């Protein structure tokens, strides 16, 4: 007797793995962009503070 193998579960598992992998990639990219944004914001804030102090001292 030959039994047919059901492949519906396998395709669902593959889809879950693909979606999970994409989610992990999106989270890493988001973390990287957030890090760049924070670094840029700190540098810009430091620059503005330095220029403000320079202008105040110049007056």
C-alpha distance (Angstrom), angle and dihedral (degrees) to the residues before:
residue distance angle dihedral
X1 . . .
X2 3.77 . .
X3 3.82 119.6 .
X4 3.77 121.6 -156.3
X5 3.81 115.3 -127.7
X6 3.79 116.3 -129.1
X7 3.81 111.0 -132.0
X8 3.80 97.3 -178.5
X9 3.79 92.4 93.7
X10 3.78 92.0 50.4
X11 3.80 93.7 54.0
X12 3.80 90.6 49.1
X13 3.80 91.0 50.8
X14 3.81 91.2 49.0
X15 3.80 90.6 50.2
X16 3.80 90.9 50.4
X17 3.83 90.5 50.4
X18 3.81 92.1 49.0
X19 3.81 92.5 48.9
X20 3.82 90.7 46.1
X21 3.79 91.3 50.6
X22 3.80 91.8 49.5
X23 3.79 90.4 48.7
X24 3.81 91.5 52.8
X25 3.82 91.0 49.0
X26 3.81 91.1 49.3
X27 3.82 91.1 50.1
X28 3.82 92.3 50.5
X29 3.81 92.2 48.3
X30 3.81 90.5 47.6
X31 3.78 91.1 50.4
X32 3.81 91.0 49.4
X33 3.82 92.7 49.2
X34 3.80 90.8 46.7
X35 3.81 90.1 52.3
X36 3.81 91.5 50.4
X37 3.82 90.9 48.2
X38 3.80 92.8 50.5
X39 3.80 92.2 48.5
X40 3.80 91.8 48.8
X41 3.80 91.6 47.4
X42 3.81 92.2 51.7
X43 3.81 92.0 48.4
X44 3.80 92.1 48.3
X45 3.80 92.0 47.6
X46 3.80 90.4 50.2
X47 3.81 91.0 49.2
X48 3.81 92.5 50.1
X49 3.80 91.9 48.5
X50 3.80 91.5 49.4
X51 3.81 92.9 48.9
X52 3.80 92.1 45.8
X53 3.79 91.4 52.3
X54 3.82 90.2 47.0
X55 3.80 91.9 52.6
X56 3.81 92.7 45.7
X57 3.82 90.7 51.2
X58 3.80 91.1 46.5
X59 3.80 91.5 56.9
